[in-house]
Amino acid sequence: MSASALDQARPHVTALAGELSAMGAVRTRGWAEAFATVPRHVFVPRWFRQETNDRGIAVWREQRATTDAAALAAVYRDQTLVTSLDPATVEQVDDTAWTGVPTSSSTLPSLMAGMLEDLSVEDGHRTLEIGTGTGYNAALLCARLGENLVHSVDVDPSLIHLARQRLAEAGYAPRLAPGDGTRGSPTGDAFDRIIATCSVPAIPQAWMDQSRPGTVIVTDIALGIEGGLVRVVIDDDGRATGRFTTTAGRFMAARTGAHTYATPVRPERAPTAGTRPTTVTARDIRGNYPFRLLLALHLPGAQLVYHLDDTDGGMAIQIQDADGSWARTPLTGDHTGTVTYGGDPGLWQRAEAAWRWWNDADRPAQDQLGYTRERDGTAHVWHIPDGTRWNIPPRDAHTR
């Protein structure tokens, strides 16, 4: 990294660190110094911004930090930057734009900061990062802990190669390895801290095996309809217990292949059965993250999608289950207080029951929900104030 390039970026690095501290994402001196030290543009010299082109197609437009001062400044905004697209879905539409599904990104800095603070690192802590990506988060860990204590794994060998080069340019040499992060570190070492920048349906067994009593794990748990960040501590019995964090955010799912995601199997949708009034609306669902998290607990295995009506172009929020049942309620128009459904009518009834429970419990935020992963791989969530419990069906072969 040339001195002139670093000098040009230094005001942006300092400004980002100050912004993260001012908003409360950075709360301790160690992480404030790390964010004020590590230049993000070294790790994200190229990224993609989504836009609609002149043909009305949604595309990912290439951006480069070296283009001009405005592009350099954009790297240091508090925003997620998409850095890779799935080769199986990508199609170039002009010289600098592609369609496709994102497979890697540089995470929103405030989200990264919140997770790193939740990790509660101390000097001497050996730390494993799952999802190397650009290498920026690994660099922050190196700045805080020292490179000898930082290990990082990514399923994509090409990302590891690029991250190693960029980390060296920034002056860091942590231990990087390609591999399936849900299987932990290939070294088999035990760690004091584990942080994952990808989502998993449950904490994998390998992470438990590579922990010791007192190890803190921060990861995104995907529960179907919704998910969120949990911070758990391994106890003397090998159980991981904690809660969902005040830092809210979602990550791309962990992949077992370097580039592509498995194609989801969609059940045949049940025919329309009827329409009726409802006590929970699309606005209620879309506007309340903690309620969506609760919906995931009441409706395990279901998904939440947007539905576009072929006849009038209206948009609705739809819950769909693995057996083909579905229920949807419109976002706008004259019928926002109704639900149309097909298959099991109990699907939306359970959504309404979740809405009643959440309101009766005074609308608890996500950090009022605890999370436990037992030694045998089972997991559950509970409402901390009153102990109401929801068991989480096993969804990952690596968890047992």
C-alpha positions as CSV (number, residue, x, y, z in Angstrom):
1,M,0.0,0.0,0.0
2,S,1.7,3.2,-1.1
3,A,2.1,6.0,1.3
4,S,0.3,8.5,-1.0
5,A,-2.8,6.1,-1.3
6,L,-2.9,5.7,2.5
7,D,-2.6,9.4,3.0
8,Q,-5.5,10.0,0.6
9,A,-7.6,7.5,2.5
10,R,-6.6,8.5,6.0
11,P,-9.3,11.2,6.5
12,H,-12.0,8.7,5.5
13,V,-10.6,6.0,7.8
14,T,-10.7,8.4,10.7
15,A,-14.1,9.7,9.8
16,L,-15.6,6.2,9.7
17,A,-14.1,5.3,13.1
18,G,-15.5,8.4,14.5
19,E,-19.0,7.8,13.0
20,L,-19.0,4.2,14.4
21,S,-18.1,5.5,17.9
22,A,-20.7,8.3,17.8
23,M,-23.5,5.9,16.9
24,G,-22.5,3.5,19.7
25,A,-21.5,0.6,17.4
26,V,-17.9,1.0,18.7
27,R,-17.9,1.1,22.5
28,T,-14.3,0.3,23.6
29,R,-10.9,1.9,22.9
30,G,-9.4,-1.2,21.4
31,W,-12.0,-1.4,18.6
32,A,-12.0,2.3,18.1
33,E,-8.2,2.1,17.5
34,A,-8.6,-0.9,15.2
35,F,-11.2,0.9,13.0
36,A,-9.1,4.0,12.9
37,T,-6.1,1.9,11.8
38,V,-7.3,-0.5,9.1
39,P,-8.1,1.0,5.6
40,R,-11.2,-0.5,4.2
41,H,-10.5,0.4,0.5
42,V,-7.5,-2.0,0.5
43,F,-9.9,-4.9,1.1
44,V,-12.7,-3.6,-1.1
45,P,-11.0,-2.1,-4.2
46,R,-13.9,-3.3,-6.3
47,W,-17.6,-3.8,-5.5
48,F,-21.1,-3.9,-7.1
49,R,-23.9,-1.4,-6.6
50,Q,-27.4,-2.5,-7.6
51,E,-29.3,-0.2,-10.0
52,T,-31.8,-0.3,-12.8
53,N,-30.2,0.2,-16.2
54,D,-31.7,2.1,-19.2
55,R,-33.5,-1.1,-20.3
56,G,-35.3,-1.5,-17.0
57,I,-33.1,-4.4,-15.9
58,A,-31.9,-4.7,-12.3
59,V,-28.1,-5.0,-12.6
60,W,-25.0,-5.0,-10.4
61,R,-22.9,-2.0,-11.6
62,E,-19.1,-2.3,-10.9
63,Q,-17.6,0.3,-8.7
64,R,-13.8,0.9,-8.1
65,A,-12.3,2.8,-5.1
66,T,-9.5,4.0,-7.4
67,T,-11.8,5.7,-9.9
68,D,-12.0,9.1,-8.2
69,A,-12.4,10.8,-4.8
70,A,-16.1,10.1,-4.7
71,A,-15.6,6.4,-5.2
72,L,-13.0,6.3,-2.5
73,A,-15.3,8.1,-0.1
74,A,-18.1,5.6,-0.9
75,V,-16.0,2.7,0.5
76,Y,-16.0,4.4,3.9
77,R,-19.7,4.9,4.2
78,D,-21.6,2.7,6.6
79,Q,-23.0,0.4,4.0
80,T,-22.6,-3.3,2.9
81,L,-20.7,-3.7,-0.4
82,V,-21.4,-6.7,-2.6
83,T,-18.0,-8.0,-3.8
84,S,-18.8,-11.3,-5.6
85,L,-21.6,-12.7,-7.8
86,D,-22.5,-16.4,-8.3
87,P,-20.9,-17.6,-11.6
88,A,-23.9,-20.0,-12.1
89,T,-26.3,-17.0,-12.3
90,V,-24.2,-14.2,-13.5
91,E,-24.6,-12.6,-17.0
92,Q,-22.8,-9.6,-18.3
93,V,-25.2,-7.0,-19.7
94,D,-22.8,-4.2,-20.6
95,D,-19.1,-3.2,-20.0
96,T,-19.5,-2.7,-16.3
97,A,-22.8,-4.4,-15.2
98,W,-23.9,-7.9,-14.5
99,T,-27.0,-9.7,-13.3
100,G,-26.7,-12.5,-10.8
101,V,-27.0,-13.6,-7.1
102,P,-24.5,-12.1,-4.6
103,T,-22.2,-14.7,-2.9
104,S,-19.9,-12.5,-0.9
105,S,-19.8,-9.0,0.5
106,S,-18.0,-6.6,2.8
107,T,-20.4,-6.2,5.7
108,L,-21.9,-3.0,7.0
109,P,-19.2,-1.6,9.2
110,S,-21.6,-0.7,12.1
111,L,-22.8,-4.3,12.1
112,M,-19.2,-5.6,12.1
113,A,-18.4,-3.3,15.0
114,G,-21.4,-4.4,17.0
115,M,-20.5,-8.1,16.5
116,L,-16.8,-7.5,17.4
117,E,-17.9,-5.7,20.6
118,D,-20.3,-8.5,21.4
119,L,-17.3,-10.9,21.0
120,S,-15.8,-9.4,24.2
121,V,-12.2,-10.2,23.2
122,E,-9.4,-9.7,25.6
123,D,-5.6,-9.7,25.0
124,G,-4.3,-13.2,24.3
125,H,-7.6,-14.6,23.0
126,R,-7.2,-17.1,20.1
127,T,-10.0,-16.2,17.7
128,L,-11.5,-18.1,14.7
129,E,-13.4,-16.2,12.0
130,I,-15.8,-18.1,9.8
131,G,-16.1,-16.4,6.4
132,T,-12.9,-14.6,5.5
133,G,-14.6,-12.7,2.6
134,T,-12.5,-9.6,1.7
135,G,-10.2,-10.0,4.7
136,Y,-11.3,-6.6,6.3
137,N,-12.8,-8.2,9.4
138,A,-9.7,-10.4,9.8
139,A,-7.5,-7.3,9.6
140,L,-9.6,-5.6,12.3
141,L,-9.1,-8.7,14.5
142,C,-5.3,-8.6,13.8
143,A,-5.2,-4.9,14.7
144,R,-6.9,-5.6,18.0
145,L,-5.3,-9.0,19.0
146,G,-2.2,-9.5,16.9
147,E,-2.0,-11.6,13.7
148,N,-0.7,-14.7,15.5
149,L,-4.0,-15.1,17.4
150,V,-6.3,-14.8,14.3
151,H,-7.5,-17.7,12.2
152,S,-9.9,-17.4,9.4
153,V,-11.7,-19.9,7.1
154,D,-13.6,-19.4,3.9
155,V,-15.3,-21.9,1.6
156,D,-14.0,-20.1,-1.5
157,P,-10.2,-20.6,-2.1
158,S,-10.1,-17.6,-4.5
159,L,-11.3,-15.3,-1.7
160,I,-8.7,-16.7,0.6
161,H,-6.0,-16.0,-2.1
162,L,-7.2,-12.4,-2.5
163,A,-7.6,-11.8,1.2
164,R,-4.1,-13.0,1.9
165,Q,-2.7,-10.5,-0.6
166,R,-4.7,-7.6,0.7
167,L,-3.9,-8.5,4.3
168,A,-0.2,-8.5,3.4
169,E,-0.6,-5.1,1.7
170,A,-2.1,-3.8,5.0
171,G,0.7,-5.4,7.0
172,Y,-1.0,-8.4,8.5
173,A,-0.5,-12.2,8.1
174,P,-3.2,-14.1,10.1
175,R,-3.7,-17.9,9.5
176,L,-6.0,-18.3,6.6
177,A,-7.4,-21.6,5.3
178,P,-9.9,-22.6,2.6
179,G,-12.6,-25.0,3.7
180,D,-16.2,-25.5,4.9
181,G,-16.5,-23.1,7.8
182,T,-19.3,-25.2,9.4
183,R,-16.6,-27.8,10.0
184,G,-14.5,-25.3,12.0
185,S,-10.8,-24.7,11.6
186,P,-8.9,-27.4,9.7
187,T,-6.1,-27.2,12.3
188,G,-8.5,-28.6,15.0
189,D,-7.3,-26.0,17.5
190,A,-9.4,-24.8,20.4
191,F,-10.4,-21.2,20.4
192,D,-11.4,-18.5,23.0
193,R,-13.6,-16.7,20.5
194,I,-15.5,-17.7,17.4
195,I,-17.2,-15.2,15.1
196,A,-19.1,-16.1,11.9
197,T,-20.0,-13.7,9.1
198,C,-22.4,-16.2,7.5
199,S,-25.7,-17.6,8.7
200,V,-26.2,-21.1,10.0
201,P,-29.4,-22.9,11.0
202,A,-27.8,-24.0,14.3
203,I,-24.4,-23.8,15.9
204,P,-22.4,-26.5,14.2
205,Q,-20.9,-29.4,16.2
206,A,-17.4,-28.5,15.0
207,W,-17.6,-25.1,16.6
208,M,-18.6,-26.7,19.9
209,D,-15.7,-29.2,19.6
210,Q,-13.2,-26.3,19.0
211,S,-14.4,-24.3,22.0
212,R,-13.5,-24.6,25.7
213,P,-15.4,-23.5,28.8
214,G,-15.8,-19.7,28.6
215,T,-15.5,-19.5,24.8
216,V,-17.8,-16.9,23.3
217,I,-19.5,-17.5,19.9
218,V,-21.2,-14.8,17.9
219,T,-23.1,-15.9,14.8
220,D,-26.2,-15.4,12.8
221,I,-28.8,-18.1,13.4
222,A,-31.2,-18.6,10.4
223,L,-34.6,-19.9,11.7
224,G,-36.6,-19.8,8.4
225,I,-38.9,-16.8,8.3
226,E,-36.4,-14.7,10.2
227,G,-33.1,-15.1,12.1
228,G,-30.6,-13.0,14.0
229,L,-27.3,-12.6,15.8
230,V,-26.8,-14.6,19.0
231,R,-24.0,-14.4,21.5
232,V,-23.5,-17.6,23.5
233,V,-20.9,-18.8,26.0
234,I,-19.8,-22.4,26.4
235,D,-20.3,-23.6,29.9
236,D,-18.5,-26.3,31.9
237,D,-21.0,-28.9,30.6
238,G,-20.3,-28.1,27.0
239,R,-23.6,-26.3,26.5
240,A,-23.8,-23.0,24.5
241,T,-26.2,-20.5,26.2
242,G,-26.8,-16.8,25.6
243,R,-29.3,-14.5,23.8
244,F,-30.1,-12.7,20.7
245,T,-28.1,-9.4,20.6
246,T,-29.2,-5.8,20.3
247,T,-27.0,-5.7,17.2
248,A,-29.5,-6.8,14.5
249,G,-28.3,-8.0,11.1
250,R,-28.5,-10.9,8.6
251,F,-25.8,-12.6,6.6
252,M,-25.6,-14.8,3.5
253,A,-26.1,-18.5,4.3
254,A,-23.0,-20.6,4.8
255,R,-22.2,-22.5,1.6
256,T,-20.6,-26.0,1.2
257,G,-19.5,-25.1,-2.4
258,A,-17.1,-22.3,-3.2
259,H,-19.4,-20.3,-5.5
260,T,-23.0,-21.5,-5.7
261,Y,-26.0,-22.1,-3.4
262,A,-28.1,-25.3,-3.7
263,T,-31.3,-24.7,-5.6
264,P,-34.2,-24.7,-3.2
265,V,-36.9,-27.3,-3.7
266,R,-40.3,-25.5,-3.9
267,P,-43.4,-27.6,-3.1
268,E,-46.4,-27.4,-5.4
269,R,-48.6,-24.5,-4.0
270,A,-52.0,-25.5,-2.7
271,P,-55.0,-24.0,-4.5
272,T,-56.7,-20.9,-3.1
273,A,-59.1,-21.9,-0.3
274,G,-60.6,-18.6,0.9
275,T,-60.2,-15.1,2.1
276,R,-61.1,-13.7,5.6
277,P,-60.4,-10.8,7.9
278,T,-57.1,-10.9,9.9
279,T,-55.7,-9.4,13.1
280,V,-52.2,-9.2,11.8
281,T,-51.3,-7.2,8.7
282,A,-48.4,-7.0,6.2
283,R,-47.3,-3.7,7.8
284,D,-47.2,-5.5,11.2
285,I,-44.9,-8.1,9.9
286,R,-42.7,-5.9,7.8
287,G,-42.3,-3.2,10.4
288,N,-41.4,-5.4,13.5
289,Y,-38.2,-7.4,13.3
290,P,-38.7,-9.0,16.8
291,F,-42.1,-10.2,15.7
292,R,-40.7,-11.8,12.6
293,L,-38.2,-13.6,14.7
294,L,-41.1,-14.9,16.9
295,L,-43.0,-15.9,13.7
296,A,-40.0,-18.1,12.8
297,L,-40.4,-19.8,16.2
298,H,-44.1,-20.4,15.8
299,L,-43.8,-21.5,12.2
300,P,-40.7,-23.6,11.9
301,G,-39.9,-24.6,8.3
302,A,-42.0,-21.8,6.8
303,Q,-40.7,-19.0,4.6
304,L,-41.6,-15.4,4.2
305,V,-41.7,-14.0,0.6
306,Y,-43.1,-11.1,-1.4
307,H,-45.9,-12.1,-3.8
308,L,-46.8,-10.0,-6.9
309,D,-50.4,-10.4,-8.0
310,D,-50.5,-11.2,-11.7
311,T,-53.9,-9.5,-12.2
312,D,-53.5,-6.1,-10.5
313,G,-49.8,-5.9,-9.8
314,G,-50.4,-5.5,-6.1
315,M,-47.6,-6.6,-3.7
316,A,-48.3,-8.9,-0.7
317,I,-46.4,-10.6,2.1
318,Q,-46.8,-14.3,1.9
319,I,-46.0,-17.1,4.3
320,Q,-45.5,-20.5,2.6
321,D,-45.0,-23.9,4.3
322,A,-43.1,-26.9,3.1
323,D,-46.3,-28.8,2.5
324,G,-47.5,-26.3,-0.1
325,S,-49.8,-24.3,2.2
326,W,-49.6,-20.6,2.0
327,A,-51.2,-17.4,3.3
328,R,-50.8,-13.8,2.2
329,T,-52.0,-10.3,3.0
330,P,-51.6,-7.2,0.8
331,L,-49.2,-4.4,1.6
332,T,-51.4,-1.7,0.2
333,G,-54.9,-1.1,-1.1
334,D,-58.4,-1.6,0.3
335,H,-57.9,-5.1,1.7
336,T,-54.9,-4.8,4.0
337,G,-57.0,-6.3,6.8
338,T,-57.6,-9.6,5.0
339,V,-55.7,-12.8,4.4
340,T,-56.0,-15.1,1.4
341,Y,-54.8,-18.7,1.9
342,G,-54.5,-22.1,0.4
343,G,-54.0,-25.5,2.1
344,D,-53.8,-25.6,5.9
345,P,-55.9,-22.7,7.3
346,G,-53.9,-23.2,10.6
347,L,-50.8,-21.6,9.0
348,W,-52.1,-18.1,9.3
349,Q,-53.9,-18.9,12.6
350,R,-50.5,-19.6,14.1
351,A,-49.2,-16.3,12.8
352,E,-52.2,-14.5,14.5
353,A,-51.5,-16.5,17.7
354,A,-47.8,-15.3,17.6
355,W,-49.0,-11.7,17.1
356,R,-51.3,-12.0,20.2
357,W,-48.5,-13.5,22.3
358,W,-46.0,-10.8,21.3
359,N,-48.5,-8.0,22.1
360,D,-49.6,-9.6,25.4
361,A,-45.9,-9.9,26.4
362,D,-45.4,-6.1,25.8
363,R,-43.7,-6.5,22.4
364,P,-40.3,-7.8,23.7
365,A,-37.2,-6.9,21.6
366,Q,-35.0,-9.7,20.3
367,D,-32.5,-9.4,23.2
368,Q,-35.3,-10.6,25.5
369,L,-35.0,-14.0,23.7
370,G,-32.4,-16.5,25.0
371,Y,-30.8,-19.1,22.8
372,T,-29.4,-22.5,24.0
373,R,-27.6,-25.2,22.0
374,E,-27.3,-28.4,24.0
375,R,-24.4,-30.9,23.7
376,D,-26.6,-33.3,21.8
377,G,-27.3,-30.8,19.1
378,T,-30.8,-29.8,20.1
379,A,-31.5,-26.2,20.5
380,H,-34.3,-23.9,21.8
381,V,-35.2,-20.3,22.3
382,W,-36.9,-18.9,25.3
383,H,-38.5,-15.7,26.5
384,I,-36.1,-14.6,29.3
385,P,-38.7,-12.8,31.5
386,D,-41.2,-15.7,31.8
387,G,-39.4,-18.8,30.4
388,T,-41.8,-19.5,27.5
389,R,-39.9,-21.9,25.3
390,W,-39.8,-22.9,21.6
391,N,-37.8,-25.9,20.5
392,I,-35.9,-25.5,17.2
393,P,-36.1,-28.5,14.9
394,P,-32.7,-29.8,13.8
395,R,-31.9,-28.6,10.2
396,D,-28.1,-29.1,9.8
397,A,-26.3,-32.5,9.6
398,H,-23.2,-30.9,11.1
399,T,-24.9,-30.1,14.4
400,R,-25.0,-33.6,15.8
